[in-house]
Amino acid sequence: MQRKQYDLIQETLYSKTLPNGLQVLILPKADYHKVYGIFTTHFGSNIQKIRNRDTQELHEIPAGAAHFLEHKLFEGPDGEDAFQLFMHQGANANAFTNNHQTSYLFDGSFDISQNIEILLDFVQNPAFTPEGVAKEKGIITQEILMYLDQPISRGLQALMEHLYPNHPAGMDITGSVESVNATTYEALKLAYDTFYHPSQMVLVIVGQVDPEATMELIAHNQAGKTFQPTPFEGVFDPIEAPPLPPSHIEMAVAQPFVFAGLRMDAESLPSGQDRLRLELVSDIFLELLMGPSSPTFQAWLNDAIIDANFGFNIEMEPHTHHLLMYTTSMDAEATLKAWQSHLSQWQHSAHFTREAFAQVVRGTIGDHLQLLNSLEGIAYNLTDGALNHYDVLASLSLLKEISFDEVLAYGEQYIQAASWTSVTLQPKKS
């Protein structure tokens, strides 16, 4: 087991790759009474094709299969699902799927060893059946329809479809009603066999644990199981179609919801620790561009370009890289015009100064220090680091090194060459 000390943040990370390939990360927090565990596979909605490495044969899996499989793994062999098992141990359980991962998690203060074994066992011993798959279709269909009734969820999904048309990266993580109804037991079993081998997964434990005893517990659990190597691998289709032009959707809303995005180059993104550095650079750039401390943010509020619903972020994932913005506005056209003008002339923003940069960096360092008080936040970040092959606990050191020129270079390389699109949800005409 490797032990790495981070003097700057006074944390120690223990890590080991087990003989079956499972990557385990443990960060003890002695002053906390809770433990957070998250077990993740690098399989999300972006993958809809599986290839046999030996024969090169391609298999298609329906959109939303990763999310569907997440639902079914909680199904126990005797009608008792994993939620009940955790509840018996006084723990909370949950799971989520996004474009590039599926994660299963728990948090609890008691019987931590048993909870870790429950987490490993229910994910690694699937009990779902063809009958259970058929029954689940109606449940997931209702979930899809529920999100379609929520303006922000629907608008963001429509924006992703505009940014990445006819591609899994732009499709709803839950799939569509049609793709869910087309999902078969065989497709889910193939996806499970491909992506749930321990060598494709990472387990992160954060909280009040003994790292040596916990690692021994996990190693013993894994040594008692047999995992056959898989000849299959996921295939990510190249993104070729340009973004769709701006559009409008009528919906039962009281005022317009405005969504806009920039699709940026993803192929030139660096990997490893350079990738983490660029993510931090993009966070600083975005805060200078339109963060709450920027003059632009205040001017937009004063001019009713945005309101309290304003949200924005840059997402930098394998194969995708984009900026998303949304708000409610009584004048959608004015909002979109202001946003597009600001993005096209960001270099002239009064907030892009070395003084403002230094202030934003200080604030970002404070945010990262505060995040170290969140077991959940640490676990999520360690998981992201493992999936993307970087050391996320080195973030503070990197923040102290990043220069103002790097932030400007990010804008020049990625923002200026990006493709713009938008979606507006308009109130239905009476």
Buried (B, 14 or more C-beta within 10 A) or exposed (E): EEEEEBEEBEBBBBBBEBEBBBBBBBBBBEEBEBBBBBBBBBBBBBBBBBBBEEEEEEBEBBBBBBBBBBBBBBBBEEEEBBBEBBEEBEBBBEBBBBBBBBBBBBBBBEBBBBBBBBBBEBBBEBBBEEEBBEEBBEEBBEBBEEBBEEBBEBBBBBBBBBBBBEBBBBBBBBBBBEBBBBBBBEBBBBBBBBBBBBEBBBBBBBBBBBBEEBBEBBBEBBEEEEBEEBEBBBEBBEBEEEBBEBEEBEBEBEBBBBBBBBBBEBEEBEEEBEBBBBBBBBBBBBBBBBBEEBEBBEBBBEEEBBBEEBEBEBBBBBBBBBBBBBBBBEBBEBBBEBBBEBBEEBEEBEBBEEEBBEBBBEBBBEEBEEBBEEBBBBBBBBBBBBBBEBBBBBBBEBBEEBEBEBBBBBBEBBBEEBBBBBBBBBEEEE
